[in-house]
Amino acid sequence: MAATSRSQVRYNSSMEFTLDGQPFDLTPELVRTRLIGQAPEDVREYWVEVDSVRWPVKQVIALATGAERTRFQSQDSRRWLANLGFLVG
């Protein structure tokens, strides 16, 4: 019987992106730190799980970056957070 191989998924330890010319650099640790003392809002459609708690993706990016939610879309948020290794839905 042949052994099955598992592909390893590599996540970024840092995510760099630009919003309206303003650069941002996120890490999973920075995201977690910025959520301390905050409460997740009700999830309407898209969520990210951070330390076993589901948050709205746009709320997490807004808290992590300080950027207004109107500056980015949910799909961008989902991609950035997934690239950092967070579970998104």
GROMACS elastic network, one bead per residue, 0.5 to 0.9 nm:
[ bonds ]
;  ai    aj funct       b0    kb
   10    83     6  0.87737   500
   10    85     6  0.81968   500
   11    14     6  0.86825   500
   11    82     6  0.81149   500
   11    83     6  0.57066   500
   11    84     6  0.56218   500
   11    85     6  0.52662   500
   12    15     6  0.64359   500
   12    27     6  0.80884   500
   12    28     6  0.88933   500
   12    83     6  0.59027   500
   12    84     6  0.51984   500
   12    85     6  0.71241   500
   13    26     6  0.83861   500
   13    27     6  0.57438   500
   13    28     6  0.68622   500
   13    29     6  0.89312   500
   13    83     6  0.86501   500
   13    84     6  0.62628   500
   13    85     6  0.83300   500
   14    25     6  0.65778   500
   14    26     6  0.55138   500
   14    28     6  0.74424   500
   14    83     6  0.86891   500
   14    84     6  0.68212   500
   15    24     6  0.79494   500
   15    25     6  0.54877   500
   15    26     6  0.50286   500
   15    27     6  0.63131   500
   15    28     6  0.89686   500
   15    80     6  0.69957   500
   15    81     6  0.87151   500
   15    83     6  0.73250   500
   15    84     6  0.67476   500
   16    23     6  0.71501   500
   16    24     6  0.55981   500
   16    26     6  0.64504   500
   16    80     6  0.89006   500
   17    22     6  0.83919   500
   17    23     6  0.58388   500
   17    24     6  0.54164   500
   17    25     6  0.66517   500
   17    26     6  0.85628   500
   17    80     6  0.85991   500
   18    21     6  0.57036   500
   18    22     6  0.52775   500
   18    24     6  0.59490   500
   18    25     6  0.88009   500
   19    22     6  0.51615   500
   19    23     6  0.65133   500
   19    24     6  0.77483   500
   19    67     6  0.85747   500
   19    71     6  0.69743   500
   19    72     6  0.74793   500
   20    23     6  0.84418   500
   20    71     6  0.76813   500
   24    65     6  0.70321   500
   25    65     6  0.85063   500
   26    29     6  0.82642   500
   26    30     6  0.62657   500
   26    31     6  0.68803   500
   26    64     6  0.75619   500
   26    65     6  0.78852   500
   26    80     6  0.88079   500
   26    84     6  0.81800   500
   27    30     6  0.51300   500
   27    31     6  0.63151   500
   27    32     6  0.87098   500
   27    84     6  0.67780   500
   28    31     6  0.51533   500
   28    32     6  0.62711   500
   28    33     6  0.86460   500
   28    81     6  0.83933   500
   28    84     6  0.60063   500
   28    85     6  0.76633   500
   28    86     6  0.80102   500
   29    32     6  0.51443   500
   29    33     6  0.61095   500
   29    34     6  0.86669   500
   30    33     6  0.50305   500
   30    34     6  0.61622   500
   30    35     6  0.87126   500
   30    64     6  0.69629   500
   31    34     6  0.53067   500
   31    35     6  0.64810   500
   31    50     6  0.87233   500
   31    60     6  0.73738   500
   31    61     6  0.79461   500
   31    63     6  0.79563   500
   31    64     6  0.52378   500
   31    65     6  0.85689   500
   32    35     6  0.52786   500
   32    36     6  0.67424   500
   32    50     6  0.72143   500
   32    51     6  0.81738   500
   32    64     6  0.82471   500
   33    36     6  0.54829   500
   33    64     6  0.82477   500
   34    37     6  0.82193   500
   34    38     6  0.80956   500
   34    60     6  0.83785   500
   34    63     6  0.60989   500
   34    64     6  0.53775   500
   34    65     6  0.85847   500
   35    38     6  0.53427   500
   35    39     6  0.77939   500
   35    40     6  0.87048   500
   35    60     6  0.73063   500
   35    63     6  0.68304   500
   35    64     6  0.73923   500
   36    39     6  0.84147   500
   38    63     6  0.88135   500
   39    55     6  0.85884   500
   40    43     6  0.81204   500
   40    53     6  0.81192   500
   40    54     6  0.73278   500
   40    55     6  0.51855   500
   40    56     6  0.70809   500
   40    59     6  0.77582   500
   40    60     6  0.85396   500
   41    44     6  0.89730   500
   41    55     6  0.67242   500
   41    56     6  0.66763   500
   41    59     6  0.76689   500
   42    55     6  0.75939   500
   42    56     6  0.70933   500
   43    46     6  0.66580   500
   43    47     6  0.62977   500
   43    54     6  0.76873   500
   43    55     6  0.64369   500
   43    56     6  0.50880   500
   43    57     6  0.85314   500
   44    47     6  0.81286   500
   44    56     6  0.73310   500
   45    56     6  0.77712   500
   45    89     6  0.81986   500
   46    55     6  0.83909   500
   46    56     6  0.59728   500
   46    57     6  0.60927   500
   46    58     6  0.84728   500
   46    74     6  0.72108   500
   46    75     6  0.86491   500
   46    78     6  0.77267   500
   46    88     6  0.73868   500
   46    89     6  0.55671   500
   47    54     6  0.59157   500
   47    55     6  0.52697   500
   47    57     6  0.50750   500
   47    58     6  0.84957   500
   47    78     6  0.79319   500
   47    87     6  0.84546   500
   47    88     6  0.56540   500
   47    89     6  0.52471   500
   48    53     6  0.80427   500
   48    54     6  0.54623   500
   48    55     6  0.53383   500
   48    56     6  0.63403   500
   48    57     6  0.55625   500
   48    60     6  0.80632   500
   48    78     6  0.74765   500
   48    81     6  0.73876   500
   48    82     6  0.83629   500
   48    86     6  0.65940   500
   48    87     6  0.57005   500
   48    89     6  0.63433   500
   49    52     6  0.57928   500
   49    53     6  0.52786   500
   49    55     6  0.62730   500
   49    56     6  0.89161   500
   49    57     6  0.89779   500
   49    86     6  0.63233   500
   49    87     6  0.54093   500
   49    88     6  0.63337   500
   49    89     6  0.84201   500
   50    53     6  0.53315   500
   50    54     6  0.64368   500
   50    55     6  0.73867   500
   50    86     6  0.67001   500
   50    87     6  0.77320   500
   51    54     6  0.84283   500
   54    57     6  0.88729   500
   54    88     6  0.88333   500
   55    58     6  0.85302   500
   55    59     6  0.70885   500
   55    60     6  0.67584   500
   56    59     6  0.53481   500
   56    60     6  0.65308   500
   56    74     6  0.88863   500
   57    60     6  0.52824   500
   57    61     6  0.64306   500
   57    62     6  0.86432   500
   57    74     6  0.64281   500
   57    75     6  0.87590   500
   57    77     6  0.57510   500
   57    78     6  0.62777   500
   57    81     6  0.79288   500
   57    88     6  0.80155   500
   58    61     6  0.52000   500
   58    62     6  0.59835   500
   58    63     6  0.85021   500
   58    69     6  0.63005   500
   58    72     6  0.79872   500
   58    73     6  0.74282   500
   58    74     6  0.58522   500
   58    76     6  0.89233   500
   58    77     6  0.60610   500
   58    78     6  0.83587   500
   59    62     6  0.51063   500
   59    63     6  0.60932   500
   59    64     6  0.84660   500
   59    69     6  0.74745   500
   60    63     6  0.51869   500
   60    64     6  0.59552   500
   60    65     6  0.84905   500
   60    77     6  0.82652   500
   60    81     6  0.88710   500
   61    65     6  0.59038   500
   61    66     6  0.78258   500
   61    67     6  0.76549   500
   61    69     6  0.80104   500
   61    72     6  0.89403   500
   61    77     6  0.63475   500
   61    80     6  0.86803   500
   61    81     6  0.82187   500
   62    65     6  0.53916   500
   62    66     6  0.52150   500
   62    67     6  0.51159   500
   62    68     6  0.60519   500
   62    69     6  0.58775   500
   63    66     6  0.53754   500
   63    67     6  0.75468   500
   64    67     6  0.81888   500
   65    68     6  0.86935   500
   67    70     6  0.83491   500
   67    71     6  0.69402   500
   67    72     6  0.85484   500
   68    71     6  0.57347   500
   68    72     6  0.79854   500
   69    72     6  0.59754   500
   69    73     6  0.76790   500
   70    73     6  0.74318   500
   72    75     6  0.84673   500
   72    76     6  0.66184   500
   72    77     6  0.74168   500
   73    76     6  0.53173   500
   73    77     6  0.64609   500
   73    78     6  0.88119   500
   74    78     6  0.61283   500
   74    79     6  0.86442   500
   75    78     6  0.50790   500
   75    79     6  0.62500   500
   75    80     6  0.86744   500
   76    79     6  0.51993   500
   76    80     6  0.61819   500
   76    81     6  0.85952   500
   77    80     6  0.52260   500
   77    81     6  0.60792   500
   77    82     6  0.84140   500
   78    81     6  0.53188   500
   78    82     6  0.59711   500
   78    83     6  0.84852   500
   78    88     6  0.62770   500
   78    89     6  0.79108   500
   79    82     6  0.51581   500
   79    83     6  0.60751   500
   79    84     6  0.86909   500
   79    88     6  0.85780   500
   80    83     6  0.51424   500
   80    84     6  0.64650   500
   80    85     6  0.89905   500
   81    84     6  0.50647   500
   81    85     6  0.65946   500
   81    86     6  0.55781   500
   81    87     6  0.77768   500
   81    88     6  0.72987   500
   82    85     6  0.50376   500
   82    86     6  0.50160   500
   82    87     6  0.62112   500
   82    88     6  0.62471   500
   83    86     6  0.73660   500
